[in-house]
């Protein structure tokens, strides 16, 4: 299994080289390196410590279920969006894994909602995420209950398999500041198999991270400011949950669809999911 430093470096390297932007952030240094003695001494008891503010990108992810046989009805939605600001590790591999991603502005929000409704899409939930600069946040996508393979297309378009255990397939989001553009962040995203660990023990956290797997061929990057959005959905309906795209987008169970504006009665149908990632605000420089 590929380890975290190597794969993340590969993901960021390929995306940054394609975008012509600065290189990836350097790994964090030892926590005390460069500290002065005064920084290590606690403040006097009668003086509270100075407040610490982390520059953060705040994202809202709107999750929409869509009848599986209506994926082609998303075409009018894709046509009003743009691929220009988006950078991919490999366009062909991204598409072959059945991922599709386009960029838009919040002024298109009502039109996006209407086009999704025309395709019988229905809103499921909205997840609010805070991604601190040079940090990561995971959006859980699919639960993996036990040992299983995940088939995917690599950057060289070869067919590969990741063998994973019980855990979660997540969309991992990373925010990087852009020094010459205040209020804008480069948002990097990629699917990741992870084992959630709720423990303060570094050894256990490190052991869990060693089991993680990163799908570099489905990685993307895009500079985002407040009011920008990304729509992530399936390129096509594959009807399975053994591949990366199938596991990421296809719902494990049929979904009850009901459109009050149509005479069609409620019906359970195979479904896919579409994710709309909206940048709400950016704190800090």
C-alpha positions as semicolon CSV with decimal commas, in nm:
position;residue;x (nm);y (nm);z (nm)
1;X;0,000;0,000;0,000
2;X;0,129;0,346;-0,094
3;X;0,221;0,559;0,204
4;X;0,093;0,909;0,281
5;X;0,402;1,127;0,216
6;X;0,478;0,971;-0,121
7;X;0,123;0,979;-0,257
8;X;0,030;1,324;-0,133
9;X;0,355;1,459;-0,277
10;X;0,268;1,288;-0,605
11;X;-0,086;1,432;-0,607
12;X;0,023;1,786;-0,529
13;X;0,321;1,768;-0,762
14;X;0,117;1,663;-1,062
15;X;-0,158;1,916;-0,998
16;X;0,078;2,205;-0,930
17;X;0,290;2,129;-1,234
18;X;-0,023;2,132;-1,450
19;X;-0,142;2,459;-1,301
20;X;0,188;2,640;-1,315
21;X;0,149;2,740;-0,949
22;X;0,396;2,726;-0,668
23;X;0,507;2,392;-0,530
24;X;0,334;2,206;-0,248
25;X;0,379;2,317;0,109
26;X;0,682;2,183;0,295
27;X;0,618;1,912;0,556
28;X;0,559;2,049;0,906
29;X;0,875;2,094;1,108
30;X;0,933;1,968;1,459
31;X;0,692;2,163;1,677
32;X;0,960;2,337;1,879
33;X;1,198;2,414;1,594
34;X;1,256;2,788;1,562
35;X;1,077;2,872;1,887
36;X;1,227;3,127;2,125
37;X;1,249;3,073;2,498
38;X;0,984;3,339;2,555
39;X;0,745;3,149;2,327
40;X;0,774;2,839;2,544
41;X;0,727;3,009;2,878
42;X;0,357;3,042;2,975
43;X;0,226;3,398;3,024
44;X;0,183;3,534;3,375
45;X;-0,126;3,409;3,558
46;X;-0,285;3,755;3,547
47;X;-0,248;3,784;3,169
48;X;-0,443;3,558;2,932
49;X;-0,254;3,403;2,640
50;X;-0,288;3,582;2,307
51;X;-0,570;3,460;2,084
52;X;-0,476;3,226;1,803
53;X;-0,662;3,262;1,473
54;X;-0,630;3,006;1,195
55;X;-0,689;3,119;0,840
56;X;-0,968;2,894;0,719
57;X;-1,179;2,825;0,411
58;X;-1,543;2,753;0,490
59;X;-1,713;2,521;0,244
60;X;-2,073;2,402;0,218
61;X;-2,122;2,069;0,038
62;X;-2,476;2,019;-0,093
63;X;-2,556;1,651;-0,153
64;X;-2,816;1,560;-0,416
65;X;-2,960;1,219;-0,507
66;X;-3,044;1,160;-0,872
67;X;-3,216;0,864;-1,043
68;X;-2,938;0,653;-1,191
69;X;-3,094;0,647;-1,538
70;X;-3,109;1,028;-1,542
71;X;-2,733;1,088;-1,539
72;X;-2,745;1,195;-1,904
73;X;-3,005;1,458;-1,806
74;X;-2,724;1,644;-1,627
75;X;-2,587;1,758;-1,963
76;X;-2,768;2,097;-1,953
77;X;-2,611;2,153;-1,609
78;X;-2,259;2,074;-1,732
79;X;-2,307;2,314;-2,025
80;X;-2,352;2,621;-1,802
81;X;-2,035;2,544;-1,605
82;X;-1,666;2,571;-1,695
83;X;-1,364;2,343;-1,679
84;X;-1,113;2,624;-1,730
85;X;-1,010;2,693;-1,365
86;X;-0,978;2,324;-1,274
87;X;-0,651;2,130;-1,277
88;X;-0,641;1,749;-1,279
89;X;-0,365;1,495;-1,231
90;X;-0,482;1,328;-1,552
91;X;-0,794;1,428;-1,744
92;X;-0,824;1,086;-1,909
93;X;-0,781;0,894;-1,582
94;X;-1,026;1,127;-1,405
95;X;-1,288;1,058;-1,671
96;X;-1,214;0,685;-1,692
97;X;-1,278;0,661;-1,317
98;X;-1,623;0,809;-1,398
99;X;-1,556;1,145;-1,229
100;X;-1,677;1,474;-1,376
101;X;-1,606;1,815;-1,222
102;X;-1,691;2,167;-1,340
103;X;-1,667;2,519;-1,196
104;X;-1,930;2,789;-1,156
105;X;-2,040;3,098;-0,963
106;X;-2,305;3,129;-0,693
107;X;-2,506;3,358;-0,925
108;X;-2,592;3,036;-1,112
109;X;-2,732;2,874;-0,797
110;X;-3,102;2,901;-0,884
111;X;-3,039;2,778;-1,237
112;X;-2,837;2,485;-1,103
113;X;-3,118;2,394;-0,864
114;X;-3,374;2,413;-1,144
115;X;-3,169;2,191;-1,377
116;X;-3,119;1,934;-1,100
117;X;-3,494;1,938;-1,031
118;X;-3,561;1,887;-1,404
119;X;-3,348;1,572;-1,379
120;X;-3,555;1,462;-1,074
121;X;-3,268;1,534;-0,837
122;X;-3,360;1,579;-0,472
123;X;-3,160;1,747;-0,198
124;X;-3,037;1,511;0,074
125;X;-2,827;1,723;0,310
126;X;-2,577;2,007;0,335
127;X;-2,246;1,950;0,513
128;X;-2,047;2,249;0,639
129;X;-1,670;2,204;0,644
130;X;-1,391;2,424;0,779
131;X;-1,054;2,364;0,615
132;X;-0,764;2,545;0,782
133;X;-0,469;2,657;0,572
134;X;-0,235;2,369;0,482
135;X;-0,462;2,128;0,666
136;X;-0,708;1,862;0,552
137;X;-1,073;1,779;0,616
138;X;-1,253;1,461;0,511
139;X;-1,606;1,442;0,374
140;X;-1,724;1,081;0,428
141;X;-1,864;0,932;0,108
142;X;-1,911;0,557;0,154
143;X;-1,868;0,316;0,444
144;X;-1,654;0,009;0,380
145;X;-1,768;-0,258;0,628
146;X;-1,492;-0,512;0,570
147;X;-1,201;-0,627;0,355
148;X;-1,257;-0,565;-0,014
149;X;-1,080;-0,457;-0,335
150;X;-1,142;-0,122;-0,505
151;X;-1,064;-0,122;-0,877
152;X;-0,950;0,206;-1,032
153;X;-0,772;0,356;-1,332
154;X;-0,425;0,494;-1,255
155;X;-0,270;0,806;-1,411
156;X;-0,101;0,593;-1,676
157;X;-0,447;0,449;-1,758
158;X;-0,353;0,106;-1,626
159;X;-0,614;-0,088;-1,431
160;X;-0,516;-0,130;-1,068
161;X;-0,669;-0,256;-0,745
162;X;-0,643;-0,125;-0,391
163;X;-0,714;-0,386;-0,123
164;X;-0,855;-0,218;0,186
165;X;-1,012;-0,317;0,516
166;X;-1,303;-0,178;0,714
167;X;-1,300;0,200;0,694
168;X;-1,440;0,492;0,497
169;X;-1,402;0,621;0,143
170;X;-1,385;1,000;0,180
171;X;-1,333;1,309;-0,029
172;X;-1,027;1,468;0,128
173;X;-1,009;1,846;0,091
174;X;-0,694;2,053;0,146
175;X;-0,672;2,434;0,148
176;X;-0,354;2,616;0,048
177;X;-0,310;2,995;0,071
178;X;-0,207;3,192;-0,235
179;X;0,027;3,467;-0,108
180;X;-0,031;3,707;-0,396
181;X;-0,413;3,672;-0,388
182;X;-0,570;3,748;-0,047
183;X;-0,905;3,583;0,024
184;X;-0,847;3,308;-0,231
185;X;-0,749;2,948;-0,156
186;X;-0,633;2,665;-0,373
187;X;-0,869;2,380;-0,285
188;X;-0,721;2,037;-0,354
189;X;-0,944;1,731;-0,341
190;X;-0,895;1,359;-0,389
191;X;-1,069;1,035;-0,286
192;X;-0,902;0,866;0,010
193;X;-0,960;0,540;0,191
194;X;-0,913;0,612;0,559
195;X;-0,963;0,456;0,900
196;X;-1,118;0,718;1,131
197;X;-0,940;0,723;1,467
198;X;-1,064;0,928;1,761
199;X;-0,763;0,921;1,986
200;X;-0,502;1,170;2,110
201;X;-0,233;0,900;2,106
202;X;0,013;0,983;1,824
203;X;0,122;0,620;1,783
204;X;-0,234;0,504;1,710
205;X;-0,293;0,794;1,473
206;X;0,028;0,713;1,284
207;X;-0,068;0,346;1,260
208;X;-0,409;0,436;1,114
209;X;-0,250;0,672;0,862
210;X;-0,023;0,393;0,742
211;X;-0,334;0,205;0,628
212;X;-0,468;0,495;0,422
213;X;-0,476;0,485;0,043
214;X;-0,499;0,787;-0,188
215;X;-0,644;0,777;-0,538
216;X;-0,416;1,026;-0,713
217;X;-0,575;0,972;-1,054
218;X;-0,902;1,127;-0,928
219;X;-0,732;1,432;-0,770
220;X;-0,821;1,788;-0,863
221;X;-0,730;2,144;-0,768
222;X;-0,906;2,476;-0,817
223;X;-0,854;2,830;-0,689
224;X;-1,170;2,934;-0,505
225;X;-1,295;3,257;-0,352
226;X;-1,624;3,321;-0,170
227;X;-1,907;3,271;-0,418
228;X;-1,727;3,007;-0,624
229;X;-1,859;2,653;-0,654
230;X;-1,768;2,312;-0,794
231;X;-2,013;2,046;-0,914
232;X;-1,880;1,690;-0,879
233;X;-2,078;1,404;-1,027
234;X;-2,054;1,078;-1,222
235;X;-1,946;1,077;-1,584
236;X;-2,187;0,788;-1,638
237;X;-2,385;0,534;-1,439
238;X;-2,187;0,212;-1,398
239;X;-2,438;0,011;-1,194
240;X;-2,176;-0,135;-0,957
241;X;-1,987;-0,060;-0,637
242;X;-1,659;-0,241;-0,701
243;X;-1,478;0,042;-0,880
244;X;-1,369;0,376;-0,736
245;X;-1,633;0,567;-0,936
246;X;-1,906;0,317;-0,858
247;X;-1,832;0,321;-0,486
248;X;-1,801;0,700;-0,481
249;X;-2,123;0,791;-0,665
250;X;-2,360;0,494;-0,673
251;X;-2,599;0,460;-0,379
252;X;-2,588;0,117;-0,209
253;X;-2,969;0,099;-0,180
254;X;-3,257;0,223;-0,389
255;X;-3,383;0,572;-0,305
256;X;-3,745;0,688;-0,283
257;X;-3,797;0,963;-0,542
258;X;-4,097;1,194;-0,541
259;X;-4,151;1,511;-0,740
260;X;-4,454;1,711;-0,628
261;X;-4,461;1,894;-0,962
262;X;-4,516;1,571;-1,155
263;X;-4,799;1,318;-1,158
264;X;-4,557;1,026;-1,125
265;X;-4,616;0,844;-0,792
266;X;-4,329;0,799;-0,545
267;X;-4,096;0,521;-0,659
268;X;-3,784;0,351;-0,527
269;X;-3,508;0,356;-0,787
270;X;-3,130;0,304;-0,816
271;X;-2,960;0,637;-0,754
272;X;-2,635;0,829;-0,786
273;X;-2,508;1,124;-0,587
274;X;-2,397;1,468;-0,700
275;X;-2,190;1,700;-0,477
276;X;-2,196;2,080;-0,502
277;X;-1,902;2,237;-0,315
278;X;-1,962;2,607;-0,240
279;X;-1,698;2,838;-0,094
280;X;-1,889;3,048;0,160
281;X;-1,610;3,258;0,306
282;X;-1,238;3,268;0,375
283;X;-1,108;3,398;0,706
284;X;-0,762;3,541;0,739
285;X;-0,545;3,690;0,464
